[in-house]
Amino acid sequence: MIISANKPLLEARQLVVKYKNHRAIDGLDLSVPAGCVYALLGGNGAGKTSTINTFLGFNRPTGGNVFIDGESPEQNPAVVRAKLAYLPENVALYEYLSGVENLSFFCTLANIRLSRQRAHDLLANTGLQGDAHDRRVSTYSKGMRQKVGLAIASAKQAKVMLLDEPTSGLDPSAANDFAQRIRAAADLGMAVLMAPRDLFNAKQVADRIGIMKAGRLVEEFDAHTVAHDELEHKYPAHARGLLDFATVLALLLPLTVIAVSYGLVQEDRERGVWRLVCAQMAQPWRLVFTALAVRWAMVLVPVVAASLLAFILDSGSTVYAASYWLVFAGLFTGLWIAIAGLFLLLPVSSGAAAVGLLGVWLVTTFALPAGLSWAANGEQAMPSRLEAIVDIRHIQAQTSTQQAELLSAWYRAHPDIPPVTEPSREIAGLPANLELDGKVRPLMYRFDEVRKAHFEFMERWSALPPGLAAVLAADRLAGIDAPRYAEYIDTVNQFEDRWRAFFVPGIMAQQGIPSSDDQQLPVMKPLSTAETVWTVILRQSLSGILLLLALIILRKQFGRP
């Protein structure tokens, strides 16, 4: 079946889908013509699966419309289902039936009668080996199940195919083969909408790439012309979720301080009131310091209340973490009060003072952290994620083809364990999986090491941008900072290695896992307590003390009318 090219077969027009008060899809416009593979990317909760479910007719649109070859799934479900093929992440087949039997059964549900030979031909066309056609699906790998799903779609002669994370969990050769099958289906005129998990798969297979965020299509690319680096940088930016509490504090608290503190002296000077204040008081700076102290308390009270509420709602919070955060919040507020106090000394209008304070906020909140991030990356560059994915897939392909050699090499390296004459699939593939993990693990750990180095670099300079200090301090308290995560991954890797040393020899000897008491079982070592958590607060204290000293030294300047 060849479908006319460029005909829109899959359309969403101002689609809105609500779950109670939550908009899973918010005004989505999407069009996939015949012969096009469209990859829909986005983080968790972006709306990808909801979009696919709406095209399938599982979700009822709250607003807008969807069309499959001009038909509405809501109004004509039977007509739409006949034109539609769907492959989920895990193709659910009947385990006790063979591939041929599953294909025949699902085709019967769609009122399609297949001869046994036709069923074998369809499975063969997907690349499923002939000796697997009549085996029970319970013996199939994920890639083999996906091929049965493709055969069902081919038998149905569907015009549209919907794929939800189709290559997740497939080995490289199976993923590449699957991509070729999808490409071949599109070349015959089928419209394909897929929600892949990784960028590499999207770039490899798709004609168009769209990025969803909060139910909206925020950006689209031509997959054939967009550069790897451009896609790699833009996708994470769109996939980010809501701001955390520390980020909100770092952004809004300085603005609150500026709003309540700017122009305290300048406005009185402009109205001539400050001249009278200086005539009445020998030390006018006391009035200014008192006003700043009141504003410090006024801003800090809601911050403390919100912080305590957050810690109360967090079941994993500790008194230590709460105390540290409250001390830091007091210092952070005091630092911005000191900055506002220094601007009160300037012989400028209140409006100019506000503009100057906003400039300081912009520089310290955005420019300095961006500069530090650039400097950290210059000191130790972050590896390319796409290059790492390519390297991992090459390693997967290599170990997959060397499975027999690696099995023999493992037994040669363990002469005390006799080789198994007819190893099961699990035993035959175990040395290859160990080899794969041994090569992939260092590639992945490079990212953790570089993130750790970047975090520690920015932490050393956290006295300059107070907003960045707030975010770093919160990460330390939550235990999600990059150094601690790298330590956690290293500890997990060591734990896995001890378990493998414990059970792999028994499995390879077909003796199973050795019986042992609890005292001999591998135990994961507890993570050490972070000792550098107070460094951020000490640096913030130093910055605050220096600003306060400057304000105290210059306090007599407030006596000028």
MARLOVEX-220507 format. One record per atom (N, C-alpha, C, CB): y, z, x. Coordinates in steps of 0.1 Angstrom, whole numbers, plus 5000, padded with zeros to 4 digits. Atoms other than C-alpha are relative to their C-alpha. Glycine has a CB too. Example, Ala and Ser with C-alpha at 12.3 -4.5 7.8 and 13.67 -1.06 7.14 Angstrom:
<nodes>
498850005009 495550785123 501250005009 500050124990 498950004991 498950715137 501150084992 500549865004 
</nodes>
This chain:
<nodes>
498850005009 500050005000 501250005009 500050124990 498750014993 503449895014 501150024990 500149875008 498949975009 506550034998 501349945006 500250154998 498750074995 509949855000 500850105008 500849954988 499349914991 511950005028 501450034995 500149935014 498749955003 515150195024 500250044986 501049895004 499849955014 514550284988 499950155000 498949944991 500149865001 515450644981 498950054992 501450064995 501149955008 512250814971 500150154998 498749975008 499949865001 513251174976 501550044999 499350085011 498549975002 516651304963 500250144995 500649904991 499549885006 518351634957 501549984998 499750135009 498650025003 521751624940 500650134996 500349894989 499349875003 523951944942 499050104995 501149984989 501149915004 520652144939 500450145003 498749965007 499849854999 521052514932 498750074995 501250054992 501249925004 518052754930 500350155002 498749965007 499749854999 518553124923 498850084997 501150044990 501049905002 516153414926 500850134996 499050025012 499249895005 517853684904 501549975005 499650135006 498650034996 521353704921 500149935014 500750145001 500050074987 520253534954 499949854999 498950065009 500050155000 521053164959 499149965012 501449945001 500950054989 518053034979 500449865004 498650004995 499450134997 519552684977 501349994993 499049884995 498650005004 523252634973 500749875001 500850115007 499350125000 524552294964 499449905010 501450025003 500650094990 522052084985 500049864995 498550055002 500150145002 522451714987 499149945011 501549935000 501050054990 519551545004 499449874995 498950105003 500650135004 518151185003 499149955012 501149904997 501050054990 515051055021 499549874995 498850105002 500450145004 514550675018 498549975004 500949905005 501350054996 511250495020 500049975015 499649884992 500250034985 509950465056 500750105009 500549875002 499349904992 511850775068 499350135001 501550024994 500549874998 510551095083 501250105002 499050015012 498849915000 513151375076 499550145004 500850004986 500349864996 512851705095 501050104996 499750005016 499049905005 514452005079 499850135008 499750034985 500149884991 515152285104 500850114994 500549975014 499249885004 516452635098 499350135002 500349994985 500649874997 515853005104 499250054987 501050105004 500649935011 513853235081 501050024989 499350135004 499149975011 515453245047 501049894998 500650135001 499050105001 517452925052 499949924988 499949915012 500150085013 515952755021 499049895002 501349964996 500850114998 513452515036 498849994990 499450005015 501150005009 510352625017 500450004986 499250135003 499550015014 512352674985 500349864997 501350094999 499850145003 513452314988 498849924998 500849945012 501350075002 509952184992 499350054987 499050035012 500649965013 508752404963 500749954988 500050165000 499350065011 511452264941 499649864998 501650015002 500450135001 510451914949 498549994994 500049935013 501450005006 506852014940 500050044986 499250105008 499949955014 508052154907 499650144998 499149914992 500449865000 507152514916 501350084996 499450055013 498749945003 510852614913 500849924990 500950035013 499250075009 513052534884 501550005005 499950064985 498650004995 516552424895 500950084990 500549865001 499049945007 519352654884 501249914997 500550135007 499050105002 521752374888 499749885008 501450055005 500350124993 521752014900 498649944996 500050025015 501350075004 518651784900 499349965013 500349884992 500850064990 515751664922 499349894994 499150115006 500750125005 514051334919 499049955010 501049884997 501050064992 510851184932 499849864995 498650085000 500050145004 511050804931 500749994986 498549954999 499250015012 513650844903 499550094989 499949864995 500549915010 511551094883 500250155003 498449984998 499849854998 512251464877 498750084999 501050044989 501249925001 509451704885 500050104988 499950095013 500049915011 510651924857 499749934987 501450074999 500150085012 510751654830 498749924999 501249914998 501250085000 507751444841 499150055011 500449855002 500949954989 505451664862 498849925003 499650144996 501250084997 502351454858 500349875007 499349974986 499650124993 504151134869 500450035014 501249934992 499549974986 505751304899 498850045008 501050124999 501149954992 502451474910 499249885005 499150094992 500850124996 500751124911 500749935012 499949914988 499350074989 503451004935 500250095013 501349964995 499649904990 503451314957 498850065007 500750124993 501149934992 501251454985 500750125007 499449905011 499549874995 501651804999 499050065010 500350104989 500849944989 500451955032 500750135004 499749915012 499449884995 501152325037 499750035014 499550124991 500349964986 501052505070 498550015003 500750135004 501449985000 497452595064 499449934988 499550155001 500650075011 495552335043 498850084995 499549865005 501049925006 493452545020 499049924993 500650104989 501150075006 490152385013 498850094997 499549895011 501249925003 486852504999 499150015012 499349954987 500849974988 484952665028 498649954999 500150145004 501450025001 481552605014 499749854997 499450084989 500150155002 482152225008 500249935013 500949954989 499850084988 482051955034 501349934998 498949905002 498750085000 485051735043 499949904989 500249945013 500150105010 483751455021 500050064986 498649925002 500149935013 483051694992 501450054996 499050115000 498749955003 486551844994 500949884997 500650085012 499250115003 488151504995 499749944986 499849895011 500450055013 486151384965 500550094989 498549984999 499649905010 486951704946 501549994997 499650145004 498550005002 490751694951 500449874994 500750035013 499650135006 490851324943 499650004985 499349895008 500449995014 488951394911 501050074991 498650074998 498949935007 491651644901 501249914997 500450125009 498950105003 494151354904 499549884993 500649975014 500550125008 491951124883 499749885009 500949974989 500350114991 490950924914 498550015003 500850015013 501450004997 487250824917 499749935013 499249934988 500350064987 485950764952 498549985002 500650095011 501450014995 482650624964 499850085012 499649855002 500249924988 481050814991 500449925013 498550035001 499650084988 481650525016 501550005001 499449864998 498550005000 485350515006 500550135005 500549974986 499649874995 485550885013 499850015015 499250114993 500350004986 483950845047 501149915007 498649955003 499050094993 486350555055 501450075000 500249874992 498749935000 489450765045 500050115011 500350064986 500149894990 488351055067 500049945014 498850094998 500050074987 487650815096 501349955003 498949895000 498750064998 491050655092 501050115005 500649944988 499149894996 492651005098 499650055014 499950114990 500449964986 490751045131 498950115000 501250045007 501049905001 488151295118 498749945005 499950064986 501250064994 484951245138 498949994989 499550105011 501050035010 482051105118 499050114998 499349885004 501049895002 479651395125 500650124993 499550045014 499449895007 482151635109 500249974985 501450035006 499850035014 482351455076 499250084990 499849854997 500949935009 479351625061 499850145003 498749924999 500149854997 479751965077 500950084991 500450025015 499149915008 481152255059 501350025006 499250144998 498649984995 484852305062 500250135007 501049994988 499949874993 484252665073 499849995015 498950104995 500250024986 483352515107 501149925006 498749935003 498950094996 486552305109 501150085008 500649934988 498749944994 489552375132 501149964991 500249945014 498850035008 493052365118 500349855000 501250095005 499750145000 493552015130 499149914992 499949955015 500950075008 490451895113 500350014985 498550045002 499649985014 491652055080 501249924996 500250154998 498850095003 494951875083 499649864998 501050015012 500450145001 493151545087 499449984986 499049965011 500650015014 491251615054 501249994990 499150124997 498850005009 494751685038 500649865001 500950105005 499550144998 495951345052 499249904992 500149965014 500950095008 492951175037 500250014985 498550035004 499749985014 493651325003 501349934996 500250154997 498750075002 497251195006 499849855000 501150045010 500350144999 495950855016 499349944988 499249965013 500750045012 493550834987 500950004988 498850094998 499149995012 496250924963 501049895000 500750145000 499050104999 498450644976 501450054996 499749874992 498749935003 501450884974 501149935006 499950155005 498850064995 504950754979 500850105008 500849954989 499349894994 506251094991 499150105006 501150064990 500849904994 504751345015 500950125004 499249955012 499349884997 505951705018 499250095010 500450084987 500749924990 504951905049 500750125004 499749915013 499449874997 505552275055 499450055013 499950104988 500549964987 505252355092 498649945003 500050165001 501350064999 502452105096 499350015013 500149854997 500750004986 501752125134 499950145005 500749915009 500149864995 501952505137 498650045003 500650104990 501349964996 498952625156 499049895005 499350074988 500850114996 497652285165 500149995015 500449864994 500050024986 496652205201 500849875003 498649995006 499150114997 498751935219 499449864995 500349995014 500550135004 496351645213 499949994985 498649995006 500150015014 495851735177 501449984994 499450134994 498650015005 499651775172 500549865002 500950105007 499550144998 500351435188 499349904991 499749965015 500850095009 497551265168 500550024986 498550045000 499449985013 498951425136 501349934999 500150154997 498750065000 502451305145 499949854998 500850035012 500250155001 501150945149 499549964986 498949965011 500450035014 499450965115 501250004991 498950104996 498849995008 502651075099 500949885002 500850135003 499250114997 504550805117 499549874994 500149985015 500650125006 502050545105 500250004985 498550005004 499849995015 502350665069 501549964997 499750144995 498650035003 506150635071 500349855003 501050085009 499850144997 505950285087 499549914988 499249965013 500550085012 504050175055 500950024988 498650054997 499049985010 507050295035 500050134993 499849894990 500049875006 506250655026 501250085005 498750075004 499049914997 509050905025 499450135003 501150014989 500649884995 508251215045 501150115002 499149985013 499149884997 510051555043 499250115006 500750044987 500849904993 508751805068 500950115005 499349945012 499349884995 509852155078 499250055012 500150114989 500749964988 508652185114 500550135006 500149895011 499649884995 508752505133 500849995013 498850095003 499350014987 510052375167 500849875001 498950015011 499150114998 512652135178 499349885006 501250045009 500750114993 510351935200 499249914990 499050065011 500750085010 508151835171 501049924991 499250104991 499050075008 511251745150 500549885007 501150094996 499550114992 512651525178 499049895002 500550055013 501150094997 509251365184 499749914988 498850075005 500550075011 508451265149 501049944991 499150094992 499050035011 511551245127 500949885003 500850124997 498950094999 514050975120 501450074998 499849884990 498849925003 516651215106 499650155001 500549974986 500249864999 517051585113 501250074993 500050055015 498949925007 518951825090 499850155003 499949984985 500049864997 519752195097 500550074987 500850045012 499749925012 519752435067 500450145005 498950014990 499649864998 521552775067 500550054986 501150015011 499649935012 521953005037 499949904988 501450065001 500250095012 520652735013 500849875000 500250074988 499150124999 523052465025 499649925012 501550045001 500350094989 522552155046 501350005008 499649864995 498749984992 525152235074 500249895010 500050135007 499850114990 524551945098 498849915000 500250065014 501050104999 522551625101 500149925013 500049904988 500050084988 521551415131 499149884998 499550095012 500950114998 519951075139 499150055011 500749875003 501049944990 516751195157 499949905012 498750024993 500150104989 516750875178 501150005010 499849864995 498950004991 520150925193 500550135004 501249934992 499549874996 520851295194 499350055012 499750114988 500549954988 520351445228 499350134999 501150015011 500849875000 517851725235 500950125001 498950005011 499149884998 520551955248 500950034989 500849975013 499149985011 522851895219 499350074988 500649874995 500849945011 520151975194 499650155003 498749924997 500549874995 518952275215 501150104998 499649995014 498949915000 522452425215 500550024985 501249955008 499449995013 523452355179 499050074990 500349864994 500949935010 520252475161 500050155001 498649955003 499949855000 520352835173 501250054994 499850055014 498749955005 523952865164 500050004985 501249905005 500050005015 523252765128 498950104995 499749864995 501149925005 520052975126 500350155000 498849985009 499749864999 521853305133 500250064986 501250025008 499949935013 521853555104 501350074999 498950094997 498849925002 524353815092 500350095012 499850094988 499649914989 526354025116 499550144999 501650005001 500549865000 525054365126 501250094999 499050035011 499049905002 526954685122 500950015012 499450144997 499249994988 528054705158 501049885002 499150005013 499150124999 529454345157 501150014990 499249874998 498949995010 531354415125 501050115005 499450054987 499149904994 532754735142 500949945011 499350125005 499350064989 533754535173 501149914996 499049945010 499050105005 535554275152 501150074992 499349904992 499049965010 537254475125 500850135004 499350034987 499249884997 538154815140 501249985008 499050095009 498750034993 540654675165 501149944991 499849905011 499050065009 542354475137 500550114991 499349894991 499549895008 542554795116 501050085008 498850094996 499149924992 544154985145 501349925001 499450025014 498850084999 546654695150 500850014987 499649865003 499350005013 547454695113 500850134997 499049974989 499449875003 548255065111 500950055011 499050104997 499249944989 549955105145 501149915005 499050035011 499150094993 551954795155 501550034994 499749864997 498650005004 555754825154 500550144996 500349914990 499649875004 555955205149 501450035005 499050115005 498749974994 558855235173 501049884998 499950035015 499150125000 560154875172 500749994986 499249885002 499350005013 560854895134 501150104999 498950024989 499049905001 562755215137 501249965009 499550145005 498950054991 564755065166 500849894992 499549945013 499350115007 565554755145 500950054989 499049904994 499249945011 566854975116 501050105005 499150064990 499149904994 568755215140 499550144998 501349984993 500549865002 566655515130 499550065012 498849994990 500549944988 565155555164 501150075008 499349905009 498949944993 568555625178 500350154995 501349924998 499949875005 568855925155 498950095004 500149994984 501249924995 565356045164 500250055014 498749924999 499849974986 566256035201 501150115001 500349885008 498949914999 569456225194 499650144995 501249964991 500549885005 567556495175 498950075008 499549984986 501249954992 564556535199 500249985015 498749944995 499950014985 564556605236 498849925005 500050145007 501250074996 561056455238 499449914989 498950105006 500450085011 560656175213 498549955001 500949884999 501350054998 557356075229 499050094992 499649995014 500949915007 555756375212 499849954985 500550154999 500150065013 556456215178 499149885000 501449974994 500950134999 554855885189 498650045002 500549915012 501449964997 551756065203 499450064988 500050095012 500649945012 551356265171 499749894990 501050104994 500350115009 551655945150 498849925004 501249914999 501250074995 549055775172 498750084998 500149965015 501149915003 546756075169 499550004986 500350145005 500350005014 546956075132 499349874996 501350014991 500650135003 546155705131 498649995006 500949885005 501350004994 543255755155 499050074990 500050085013 500949935010 541756015130 499849924987 500650144997 500150085013 542555795100 499149895001 501449954996 500950124998 540655495114 498650055003 500549915012 501349964996 537855705128 499150064989 500150115011 500749935011 536955895096 499149904993 501050064990 500950095007 535555585077 498949955010 500849894994 501050054990 533855465109 498950105001 500649985014 501049894999 532055805113 499150004987 500750135002 500749995012 531155805076 499049884998 500950004988 500950125001 529655445077 498950015010 500849875002 501049994989 527855525110 498950104995 500650045013 501049905004 526255845096 499149944989 500750124995 500850065010 525155655065 499049915005 500949934990 501050094994 523555385086 498950075007 500749915010 501149924993 521655645107 499150074990 500750105010 500849935010 520555835076 499049904994 500950064989 500850105006 519155515061 498949945010 500849894994 500950054990 517355425094 499050115003 500849965013 501049904998 514055605095 499650035014 498749964992 500349984986 513755555132 501250065008 499649875006 498849954993 517155705141 499750145005 501250004991 500249874994 517456015163 501450075001 499449995014 498749934998 520156285167 500749965013 499750155000 499450054987 520656165203 500749874998 498949985010 499450135002 521355805192 501350024991 499049914993 498849985009 523755925164 501150065008 499650094988 499049934992 525556155188 500749915010 499550125007 499550104991 525955885214 500949904993 498849935007 499350105007 527155635189 501450054995 499249944988 498849945005 529755865174 501050035011 499750134992 499149994989 531155955208 500549875005 499250075012 499550144996 531355585217 501049954990 498849905001 499150045011 533055515183 501450065002 499550024986 498849934997 535655775191 500849955012 499850155002 499450064988 536255635226 500649864997 499050005011 499750145004 536355275212 501350004992 498949934993 498849995008 538955375186 501250055008 499850094988 499049954992 540955575211 500649905010 499650125008 499650104990 541055285236 501049904993 498849925005 499150095007 542555055210 501350074995 499349944988 498849935003 545055325199 500950015013 499750154996 499249994988 546155355236 500649865003 499150045012 499450134998 546554975238 501249984990 498949894997 498950015010 548654985206 501250085005 499650044986 499049914995 550655275221 500849935012 499550135005 499350074989 551455075253 500949884994 499049945010 499250115006 552754785231 501350064993 499249924990 498849945006 555155035214 501150015010 499750134994 499049984989 556955065248 500849875002 499350045013 499450134997 557854695249 501349984992 499049884997 498750025007 561454605240 500049874993 501250005010 500150125008 560454345215 500050034985 498749925004 500049975015 560454305177 498650044996 500449884992 501349965005 557654445156 499049884998 500150084987 500850125002 556454095148 499449955013 500849894994 500550044987 556254005185 498950105005 501250005010 501049914995 554354325192 498649984993 500450154996 501350035008 551754235164 499449885006 500349984986 500650134994 551353885179 499450045014 501149905002 500549964987 550854045214 498750074998 501050085007 501249925002 548254285201 498849914995 500250114990 501150105004 546354005183 499549925011 500649914989 500450074988 546353815215 499150075009 501349965008 500949914992 544854105234 498650014993 500650145001 501250005008 542254125206 499249885002 500250034985 500750134998 541353755209 499449995014 501049894997 500450014986 541153775247 498850095002 501150035009 501049914996 539054085249 498749994991 500550144998 501250015009 536754005219 499349875001 500550024985 500650135000 536153635224 500049945014 500649914990 499850074987 537553495257 499250075011 501449995003 500749934989 536253765281 498550004998 500550155000 501450015001 532753785267 499549865002 499550054986 500450144998 532553405267 500049985015 500849904993 499950014986 533753415303 498950075008 501350045005 501049924994 531253685313 498649934998 499950144995 501250075003 528453485296 499849885009 499949964985 500050124991 529453175316 499750045014 501349934999 500249954986 529553375348 498550055002 500950115003 501449964999 526153535341 499049885001 499650094988 500950125000 524553195334 500249925013 500449914988 499850064987 526153065366 499350075011 501549995004 500749924990 524553345386 498549984999 500350154998 501450035002 521153285370 499949924987 499150144999 499950095012 520852985346 498750024991 500049865005 501149995009 518753005315 499249875000 500550034985 500850125001 515752765315 500249934987 498550045003 499950085012 515652485290 498850034991 500049855004 501149975009 513552575259 499249874998 500650054987 500850125002 512652215253 499149965012 501049884997 500850034989 511452165288 498850095001 500950015013 501149905000 509352485285 499049964990 500650144997 500950055010 507852345253 499249885005 500749964987 500750124994 506952015270 499050055010 501049905006 500949954989 505452205300 498850074993 500850105009 501149935006 503452425277 499049914993 500550104989 500950105006 502052125258 499249935010 500849914991 500750064990 501151965290 498850095005 500949965012 501149914995 499252275301 498950014989 500750145002 501050005010 497552295267 499149885000 500750014986 500850124999 496451935270 499050005012 500949885000 500849994988 495251995305 498850094999 500950045012 501149905001 493152305298 499049964989 500650144996 500950055011 491752135266 499049905006 500849944989 500950104994 490351845287 499150065011 500849895005 500849944989 489052075314 499250124996 501050055011 500749895006 487252315291 498650025007 499849994985 501349984994 483752245306 500150045015 499249864999 499849964986 485052265342 500450155001 501049915006 499649865000 486752595335 498950104997 501250024991 501149925004 483652735319 499150025012 499249944988 500949994988 481552655350 500750085011 499749855005 499349934990 484252785373 500050154997 501549955001 500049865003 484353115354 498650065004 500250024985 501349954996 480553165359 499850015015 498949924993 500150004986 480853075395 500850125006 500549875007 499249894995 483553335400 499450144996 501449994994 500749885004 481253595383 498549985001 500450044985 501450034997 477853545399 499050104994 499749985015 500949905006 476453865384 499749984985 500750145001 500350035014 476653715349 499449864999 501450004992 500750135001 474153435342 500649914990 498550024997 499450095010 475553125325 499249984988 500249865007 500650025013 474753075288 499649854999 500950054989 500550145000 472652755284 500649924988 498550004998 499350065011 474052675249 501150094994 498949964989 498949905004 477352855246 500649964986 501150005010 499350025013 479052895212 501449945003 500050134992 498650064998 482452735206 500950115006 500549954987 499249894996 484053075212 499850025015 499750134993 500349984986 482353125246 500549885008 498550035003 499750124992 482852765257 501649995002 499549874993 498550014999 486652785250 500750125006 500549974987 499449884995 487253135263 500749995014 499150125000 499450024987 487853045300 501249914999 499049955010 498950095002 490152765289 501250084994 499749884992 498949925006 492153005268 500650105010 499550084987 499649914989 492353255297 500949925010 498950075007 499350084990 493552975320 501449964993 499249885004 498750045007 496152865294 500950114999 499649954985 499149885001 497553215289 500550035014 499250124995 499649974986 497653265327 501149915005 498949995009 499050094996 499852955331 501250004991 499449865000 498950005010 501952985299 500850135002 499549984986 499349874999 502753355304 501250005009 499050115003 498850004991 504953305335 501249924995 499649965014 498950095005 506853025318 500850074989 499449874994 499349935011 507653245288 500850125006 499050044989 499449884995 508453545309 501349975008 499150085009 498750044993 511153355328 501250024991 499949855004 498949985009 513253365297 500450154999 499749944986 499849855001 512853745294 500750055012 498750074998 499349964988 513853785330 501449965001 499249955013 498650055000 516953575327 500850074990 500049854998 499349925010 517953755295 500350145005 499350014987 499849874994 517554085313 501150005010 498750055006 499050014990 519653965342 501449984994 499749895010 498850035007 522353835319 500650134993 499949894989 499649885007 522454165299 500550105010 498850064992 499549914990 522754375330 501349965007 498950025011 498750054995 525454155344 501250034991 499949855003 498949975009 527554185313 500250154998 499749934986 499949855001 526854555311 500950065011 498750074999 499249964988 528354595346 501549984998 499549935013 498650045002 531554435334 500550044986 500349865002 499649975014 531654595299 501250084999 498850074994 498749925001 534754805308 501149904996 500350075013 498950095003 536854485304 500149964985 499849885008 500050035014 535854375269 499450114991 499349864997 500649895007 535454685247 499149964988 501150084994 500950045011 533954485218 498649975005 500649884993 501350034994 531154355240 499350135004 500249925013 500749874997 530554715251 499450064988 501150105006 500649955012 530054815215 498749944997 501049984989 501250075003 527454555210 498850035010 500249845000 501049964990 525654635242 499550144998 500549985015 500449865002 525655005235 499150014988 501250094998 500949995012 524154945200 498649945003 500649924989 501350064996 521354725215 499250105008 500249875008 500749894992 520555005240 499550114991 501050065011 500449895009 520455265213 498849964991 501150054991 501050055009 518255045190 498749975008 500549884993 501250034992 515854975219 499749855000 498850074995 500250155000 516354595215 500749935011 500449944986 499350064989 518254535247 499049925008 500750105009 500950104993 516954255269 499250075011 500949905006 500849944990 515854485298 498850074994 500850105008 501149935006 513754705275 499049904994 500650094989 501050105005 512254395258 499249945011 500849894992 500850054989 511254255291 499050105005 501049965012 501049904996 509654585300 498950014990 500750145001 501050005010 507854585267 499049895001 500750004986 500950114999 506454235272 499150025012 500949875002 500849984988 505354325307 498950104998 500950055012 501049905003 503554635294 498949954991 500750124993 501050075009 501854435266 499149915008 500749924989 500850094991 500754175292 498950085008 500849925009 500949914993 499254455313 498950054992 500750115008 500949945009 497554605283 498949894996 500750054987 500950115004 496054265273 499049985012 500849874997 500950034988 494754215309 498950115001 500950005013 501049894999 492954555308 499049984989 500750144999 501050025011 491354475274 499149885004 500849974987 500850114996 490254135287 498950035011 500949885005 501049964990 488654285318 498950094994 500850085011 501049915006 486954525294 499049924992 500750104991 500950065009 485454285269 499549865003 500650004986 500450144997 485353925284 498749995006 501149945008 501350014994 482353985307 498950014990 499850105011 501149995009 480254105278 499949884990 500350134991 500050125008 481253815256 499449885007 501449964995 500650124992 480453555283 498650025003 500849995013 501549974998 477053725288 499350004987 499850135008 500650005013 476453705251 499550144996 498949904998 500449865003 476154085250 501050074991 499950085013 499149945009 479154145228 501050105007 499450074989 499149904994 481854415234 499250125004 501150034990 500749884996 480454705254 500350124992 500250035015 499849875007 479955025236 500650105009 498750064994 499349914992 482155295249 500750114992 501149935009 499349895007 483755625240 501549975001 499650145005 498650025001 487455655232 500750025014 500650084990 499449964987 488155795267 500049885009 499350115006 500150114991 487155465284 500849884995 498649975003 499350125006 489055225261 501449995007 500150014985 498650024995 492255065275 501050064991 500249855003 498949945008 495355245264 501349945005 500050165001 498750064996 498855095263 500950125005 500749934988 499149904994 501255285285 501350014992 500349975015 498749995007 504355425268 501249955008 500350154996 498950054993 507655265277 500950125005 500949914990 499149904994 509955465299 501350014992 500349975015 498749985007 513155605284 501149945008 500350154998 498950074993 516155395293 501050105006 500849904991 499149914994 518355585318 501549955001 499550045014 498650064998 521355345318 500850004988 499849865006 499450005013 522255405282 501450065001 499250064990 498649934999 525255625293 500949925008 499850145005 499150074991 526655375317 501149934992 499349905008 499050075008 528455185289 501150104996 499449934988 499149905005 530055495275 500950065012 499350124993 499249954989 531155605310 501149905004 499150035012 499050114997 532855265317 501050004989 499249875001 499050005011 534455285283 501050125001 499450004986 499149884997 535755635291 501049975011 499150125003 499150034989 537155515324 501249914995 499249935011 499050095005 539055235306 501050074992 499449884992 499249925009 540355475280 500950095008 499250074990 499349914992 541455725306 501149935007 499150085010 499050074993 543355465326 501149964991 499449875007 499050045010 545155335295 500850124996 499449934988 499449885005 545955695284 501050055011 499050114996 499149954989 547355785319 501249915001 499249995013 498850095000 549555475318 501050044989 499549854999 499149965011 550855585284 500750135003 499250014987 499449874996 551455935297 501149995010 499050105004 499050024989 553255815328 501349944995 499449915011 498850085005 555555585308 500550064987 499649864997 499649945013 556055835279 501550014999 499350134998 498549975001 559755895288 500749874995 500550045013 499450135004 560455525280 500350014984 499249885003 499749995014 560255625243 501350074997 498950084993 498749945002 563455815248 501249914999 500350115010 499050105000 565455495250 500349964985 499749885008 499750045014 567255425217 500049864998 501450054996 
</nodes>
